Amino acid sequence: AQKITQTQPGMFVQEKEAVTLDCTYDTSDPSYGLFWYKQPSSGEMIFLIYQGSYDQQNATEGRYSLNFQKARKSANLVISASQLGDSAMYFCAMGGAGSYQLTFGKGTKLSVIP
Amino acid sequence: GAVVSQHPSRVICKSGTSVKIECRSLDFQATTMFWYRQFPKKSLMLMATSNEGSKATYEQGVEKDKFLINHASLTLSTLTVTSAHPEDSSFYICSARDPRAGTSGDYEQYFGPGTRLTVT
């Protein structure tokens, strides 16, 4: 069974500062994928970044980077230069071998302060 | 990028009636679609996996006779909430798997914008 843990229910960050959202996972699959999604108040799920378990380098997408520490089973999201529009719920998710479905964490609500 | 639509975006129905929610992949053929349910301020919970041309696979605890899923074509899956009750009020989100593996490899999937169901 797969499990995603996000221990931060809410986070605050000053505009233009960087913020790290924590995510740890548990799985027995040797091959898996890790995702981060943003969900604004409208409800849509916006894909941010993906990390494959065999990827050697940490994934980056613009202001988003994924700090992947395989031995620690962590996949933290780093948002640089926060913007007011970054205020939203952020979900970490995982897909395992042989199954395309995603398991989601409980989410972290990020609030960017002007 | 690939687009998935959901219809309706919002629906209010009376207790005891049935409601159908459509999920369409607009520019790719989705052999697999997923249906999630999200309560306010909670995470997404997978309800079922829908494969084109076969019966849906429901997660434990999800009543298959209440939440009817049909995946009749490679671009359309429907979720019908039968005999809806106020406790079925929730945000329902579908996602469609794009078999043309992209940046997310085998896990490449796209989410619809969601349907907010309110049962009065």
Interface residues (C-beta under 8 A of the other chain):
Chain A: G33 F35 Y37 S42 G43 E44 M45 F47 Y50 G52 F91 G95 Y100 Q101 L102 T103 F104 G105 K106 G107
Chain B: T32 F34 Q38 K42 S43 L44 M45 L46 T49 F91 I93 S95 R97 T103 S104 G105 D106 Y107 Q109 Y110 F111 P113 G114 R116
